[in-house]
Amino acid sequence: MKGALEIVSPGFQSFIQDKGRTGFQEFGIPICGSVTPHWMELGNCLVGNTADDAGIEFRVVGPTLKAVDEPVKLAVCGNVKIEIISRGEAELHTHSVSGWRSFTLNPDEEAKISTLEQTMSGFIAVSGGVNVKPVMGSKSTYVRSELGGLDGGFLKSGDGLNLGSNSLKLANEADKLVPSPPVGTAEKVRVVLGPQEDFFEETTINQFLKNYYTISKQSDRMGARLEGSPLHHKKEKGSQIISDGVTPGAIQVPGSGQPIVLLNDGQTVGGYPKIATVISSDLHLIANSLPGTEFYFEAVSAHEACVIARQSREELERLKRSIVAASANGFINLKALYESNLIGGVVDMGCPDHFPGHLDGDI
C-alpha cells in the first residue's frame, strides 16, 4: 500500500485516536479521544501535522510499525525507547532513538516501540495523520461499540494504515525534538466540588481532600477506580440519584464508598452521587497513571479551574515553541541551533564604547 504503515505487531491496546467526538453525548456516545491530548498536539507538531490529526495511542507496550513503499515520519510521545530495524541481505542493522523526537522510517524499515516508563499510555504521531473515515466527526476508536478507528477495534498484526496526502512531503522535513518533555504524572490532582457534594457530610468531604488514593488495577479508559478510605453518604440521602448527565472527570461515589473517576470512554449518564469533578487540565494525570500510583485531591473554584486551563494552554504553546531541530543521534542539532541567529553579535567588554550609552571614567 503506497504511503502506508503496516502493523507488524500491535503491542497492547493500540488503536487510532484524535481529539475525540463531541456533541453526541445526549445519544449515549462517549467523547473518546486521546487520554493525553496535549501529548497528541506536541507529537503532531513534531511531525508537521495539524494539532488534532489522528495518530496511534497505545497502553504500556508499543507496537512495531513498518513503512510501506514511502518514507514515514513518526514521533512517539512518552518515556520510551524505539528500536529502528533495517533488514540487509545478510544481517539486521539496528539503532535506537528516544521518545519526544521525530524520526523518519524508510521503506521496509521497522520501528519497535518498547515498554513505557512511569505512564500508562503513549501517543504516536504519524506524518500526514492516519487517514480513516471519520465517524460523527472523529476518527477516534470506541472499542465497546466498534465505532470509528480501523474497523472499530484495536489494531492487529497485518493491518495497514493509509496516511494523509502530505505524508511524504512531511517525511522529508528535518527531525525535531522537545528539549524538556512534559511530566505524565503528579501527586496532586485538582477538583471542583459537586454537583452532589450535599450527599456527604463536611467531615467526609474533608476526608476526600485529605487522604491519598491509589489507582486500582481494575481501571481502564472508561474509568479509574480508586482505592482508599471509603466515603460514606449521608444516611438520609443514600448512595443513588436519579440518573443525570456526566462528563469525563466526574467522580462518582457508589455504595462501596470507593470513588470512580470517569474517563474518555465513560458513560454519558450515571446514577451515583458525584462528590467532585477533576478539572480538564489535570484529568490526564489520572488517565495516564499506572495502577498503584498514589495521589491526593485539592479543591479549587470554577473560576480557578478556568484560570488553570488558560495557564495549561499557555504552557503547551510554550512547549511547542521550544521544539528544536534534532541530529541523527537524537541530540540537539548544534549546527542548526548555531545557524538560528539566536545572538545578534558579540561585543568586547574591554572596549569603553562597546554599547550605546557606554560608561566613561571610573565606576
C-alpha positions in Angstrom: 0.0 0.0 0.0 1.5 3.3 -1.1 2.4 5.7 1.6 1.1 3.5 4.4 2.2 1.9 7.7 1.9 -1.8 8.4 1.3 -3.1 11.9 3.9 -5.8 12.3 3.0 -6.3 16.0 0.2 -4.3 17.7 1.6 -4.0 21.2 -1.1 -3.7 23.8 -4.4 -2.0 23.1 -3.1 0.1 20.2 -5.8 2.0 18.3 -6.5 5.2 16.4 -7.4 8.3 18.4 -7.7 12.0 17.8 -9.2 14.8 19.9 -12.5 12.8 20.3 -16.1 13.3 19.2 -18.2 15.9 20.9 -21.9 16.8 20.5 -23.3 13.3 20.7 -23.3 12.6 24.4 -27.1 13.1 24.5 -27.3 10.0 22.3 -25.1 8.0 24.6 -21.9 8.3 22.6 -18.8 9.0 24.7 -16.2 11.6 23.7 -13.3 9.1 23.5 -10.2 10.6 22.0 -6.6 10.6 23.3 -6.2 10.4 27.1 -3.2 12.8 26.7 -4.5 15.4 24.3 -1.5 17.8 25.0 0.9 14.9 24.1 -1.1 14.4 20.8 -0.6 18.1 20.0 3.1 18.0 20.7 3.6 14.8 18.7 1.7 16.3 15.7 3.8 19.4 16.0 7.0 17.3 15.9 6.0 15.7 12.5 4.5 18.8 11.0 0.8 17.9 11.3 -2.1 20.0 12.4 -2.8 19.8 16.1 -5.6 17.2 16.1 -4.5 14.9 13.3 -5.3 11.3 14.2 -2.5 9.0 15.4 -2.0 5.8 17.3 -2.5 5.6 21.1 -1.2 2.5 23.0 -1.1 1.3 26.6 2.1 0.2 28.3 3.7 -1.7 25.4 4.1 0.0 22.0 3.5 -1.6 18.6 6.1 -2.4 15.9 5.4 -0.4 12.7 6.8 -0.8 9.2 6.9 1.8 6.4 5.5 0.6 3.1 6.7 2.0 -0.2 7.5 5.5 1.0 9.2 7.1 4.0 7.1 8.0 7.0 7.9 10.4 9.8 6.9 9.3 13.3 7.1 10.8 16.8 6.4 8.8 19.9 5.2 10.8 23.0 6.2 9.1 26.2 9.2 8.0 28.1 10.1 5.1 25.8 12.9 3.7 23.6 12.3 3.0 19.9 14.5 0.5 18.0 14.8 1.1 14.3 15.4 -2.1 12.4 16.8 -2.3 8.8 17.0 -5.7 7.2 20.0 -6.1 4.9 20.8 -9.0 2.6 22.8 -10.9 5.3 22.1 -9.2 8.6 19.9 -6.8 10.6 21.0 -3.3 11.3 19.5 -1.6 14.4 19.8 1.8 16.2 17.8 3.4 18.9 16.0 6.7 19.3 14.2 8.1 22.2 10.6 9.4 22.7 9.7 13.1 22.3 11.5 13.4 18.9 10.6 12.8 15.3 12.4 10.4 13.1 12.0 9.1 9.5 11.2 5.4 8.9 12.3 4.5 5.4 10.6 1.8 3.3 10.7 -1.7 4.8 12.3 -0.3 8.0 10.6 -1.2 11.2 10.2 0.8 14.4 9.8 -1.4 17.5 8.4 0.7 20.4 9.3 -0.7 23.8 7.6 -0.6 27.2 6.6 2.8 28.6 8.2 4.0 31.8 6.2 5.8 34.5 3.0 6.2 32.5 0.1 4.1 31.2 -0.3 5.5 27.7 1.8 6.8 24.8 0.8 8.5 21.6 2.4 8.0 18.1 2.1 10.9 15.7 2.4 10.0 12.0 3.2 12.3 9.2 0.0 13.3 7.4 -2.1 11.7 10.1 -3.8 8.4 10.0 -6.4 8.5 7.2 -9.6 6.6 8.1 -13.2 7.6 7.6 -14.5 9.9 10.4 -17.5 8.7 12.3 -19.6 11.5 13.9 -16.8 14.0 13.1 -14.0 12.0 14.7 -11.5 9.2 13.8 -11.3 8.1 17.4 -11.9 4.4 18.2 -14.6 3.4 20.7 -14.0 -0.3 21.1 -17.1 -1.2 23.2 -19.3 -0.1 20.3 -16.9 -0.9 17.4 -17.1 2.7 16.4 -14.6 4.7 14.5 -10.9 4.0 14.0 -9.9 1.0 11.9 -12.9 -1.4 11.8 -13.9 -0.1 15.3 -11.3 -2.0 17.2 -7.7 -2.4 18.4 -5.0 -2.7 15.7 -3.9 -6.2 14.7 -0.8 -7.7 13.1 -1.0 -7.2 9.3 -3.3 -4.2 9.4 -2.3 -1.4 7.1 -2.9 2.3 7.8 -3.3 4.8 5.0 -1.9 8.2 5.7 -2.7 11.8 4.7 -1.7 13.1 1.2 1.1 15.2 2.6 2.8 12.4 4.4 5.7 12.0 2.0 6.4 15.8 2.0 6.5 15.9 5.8 8.6 12.8 5.9 11.4 14.6 4.1 11.4 17.5 6.6 14.1 17.8 9.3 13.7 15.9 12.5 12.8 17.8 15.7 12.7 17.2 19.4 11.1 18.6 22.6 14.1 19.5 24.9 12.1 19.4 28.1 9.1 17.0 27.7 6.0 17.4 29.9 5.6 15.3 33.0 3.0 12.5 32.8 2.0 12.1 36.4 1.7 14.2 39.6 0.9 13.7 43.3 -1.8 16.4 43.3 -5.0 16.4 41.2 -7.3 19.4 41.4 -11.1 19.2 41.5 -14.2 21.4 41.6 -16.5 20.1 44.3 -20.0 18.9 43.3 -22.5 18.8 41.8 -23.8 16.4 44.6 -21.4 17.2 47.4 -24.5 17.7 49.6 -24.8 13.9 49.7 -21.8 13.9 52.0 -21.0 15.3 55.5 -18.4 18.1 55.7 -16.1 15.7 57.6 -16.4 13.2 54.6 -15.5 15.9 52.1 -12.5 16.9 54.2 -11.5 13.2 54.3 -11.9 13.1 50.5 -9.5 16.1 50.2 -7.0 15.0 52.9 -6.4 11.3 52.2 -4.3 9.7 49.5 -5.9 7.5 46.8 -4.4 4.7 44.8 -5.2 3.8 41.1 -6.7 0.3 41.1 -5.8 -2.5 38.7 -9.5 -2.5 37.6 -9.1 0.9 35.9 -9.5 1.4 32.1 -10.3 4.1 29.6 -13.9 4.1 30.9 -13.0 5.0 34.4 -10.3 4.9 37.1 -11.3 3.0 40.2 -9.7 4.4 43.3 -8.7 2.6 46.5 -8.6 4.4 49.8 -10.7 5.1 52.9 -14.4 4.7 52.0 -16.5 7.8 51.6 -19.8 7.4 53.5 -23.0 9.0 52.1 -25.5 10.8 54.4 -28.0 8.2 55.6 -31.0 10.3 54.6 -29.6 10.8 51.1 -28.4 7.3 50.2 -25.9 6.3 47.5 -28.1 6.7 44.4 -29.6 9.5 42.5 -31.9 9.8 39.5 -29.6 9.3 36.6 -28.3 12.5 35.1 -25.6 13.6 32.7 -21.9 13.0 33.5 -18.7 14.2 31.9 -15.1 12.9 31.8 -13.6 13.8 35.2 -16.8 13.3 37.2 -16.0 11.5 40.4 -18.9 9.1 41.3 -19.1 7.5 44.7 -21.1 4.2 44.7 -22.4 2.4 47.7 -18.9 0.9 48.4 -17.6 4.4 49.1 -14.6 3.8 46.7 -14.6 6.7 44.1 -14.6 6.2 40.4 -13.2 8.9 38.1 -14.9 8.8 34.7 -12.5 9.0 31.8 -12.7 9.4 28.0 -14.7 6.2 27.2 -17.0 6.7 30.2 -20.8 6.5 30.0 -22.8 9.7 29.4 -25.3 9.3 32.3 -24.9 7.9 35.8 -26.9 7.2 38.9 -24.3 7.7 41.6 -23.7 10.9 43.5 -20.7 12.9 42.2 -18.7 14.4 45.0 -16.4 16.4 42.7 -15.2 16.8 39.1 -11.5 16.6 38.1 -10.6 19.8 36.2 -9.8 19.2 32.5 -6.2 20.3 32.9 -5.5 17.5 35.4 -7.6 14.7 34.0 -4.7 13.2 32.0 -2.8 12.8 35.3 -5.3 10.1 36.4 -6.0 8.6 32.9 -2.2 8.2 32.3 -1.3 6.8 35.8 -0.2 3.2 36.3 -2.0 1.0 38.8 -0.6 1.6 42.2 0.0 5.3 41.7 -0.9 7.4 44.8 -2.2 11.0 44.7 -4.5 13.3 46.6 -7.2 15.8 45.6 -7.2 19.5 46.1 -10.3 21.6 45.7 -10.3 24.7 43.5 -13.2 27.0 42.5 -14.7 27.0 39.0 -13.0 30.3 38.3 -9.7 29.0 39.4 -10.2 26.0 37.1 -10.7 28.3 34.2 -7.5 30.2 35.0 -5.6 26.9 35.3 -7.0 25.9 31.9 -5.7 29.1 30.3 -2.3 28.6 32.0 -2.1 25.0 30.8 -2.8 26.1 27.2 -0.1 28.8 27.5 2.4 26.2 28.8 1.5 23.9 25.9 2.1 26.7 23.4 5.4 27.4 25.1 6.4 23.7 24.7 5.6 23.9 21.0 7.8 27.0 20.7 10.6 25.2 22.5 10.8 22.4 19.8 14.3 22.4 18.1 16.0 20.6 15.3 17.4 17.2 16.2 20.5 15.5 14.9 20.6 11.9 13.7 21.9 10.6 17.0 18.9 12.0 18.9 20.6 15.0 20.5 20.0 18.7 19.7 21.4 19.6 16.3 24.0 22.2 17.4 24.7 23.3 13.8 21.1 24.1 13.3 21.0 25.8 16.7 24.0 28.0 15.8 22.5 28.9 12.5 19.3 30.1 14.1 20.9 33.5 14.8 20.0 33.5 18.5 22.7 36.1 19.1 22.8 39.2 17.1 26.5 39.8 17.6 29.4 40.0 20.1 30.9 42.9 22.0 34.3 43.5 23.6 33.8 44.2 27.2 37.2 45.7 27.4 36.3 48.5 24.9 34.8 51.6 26.7 32.3 52.1 23.8 31.1 48.6 23.4 27.4 49.6 23.7 25.4 52.7 23.3 25.5 54.8 26.5 29.0 53.5 27.2 30.5 54.0 30.6 33.2 56.7 30.8 35.6 57.1 33.7 35.8 55.1 36.9 32.8 53.3 38.3 
